[in-house]
Amino acid sequence: MSTASMRPLLIPILITFILGMAEVGRPSPIIDLPYCPCPDPNSFGRFCKRYYDQCQSDSECSIKELGSRCCLVAGCGKECMQV
């Protein structure tokens, strides 16, 4: 086979090789845990004498207890709750 007859085959092989190299160097995607929204604020069944927010964000709760979320509790305020 001459070089001229191999040229049409060479281009697709090179493209496949280059794309394969790009795939190897890419980082794997970050796997997030499924998002669990807070349940209905009335579902906790609590009665509080005063309204007080114990947290403002989920990040404050994850420091205290892994997997907890800052949820609104009806009549009580925001609290770190396991959901």
Beta strands, then each sheet from edge to edge (+ up, - down):
strand 1: 68-73
strand 2: 77-82
sheet 1: 1+ 2-
end
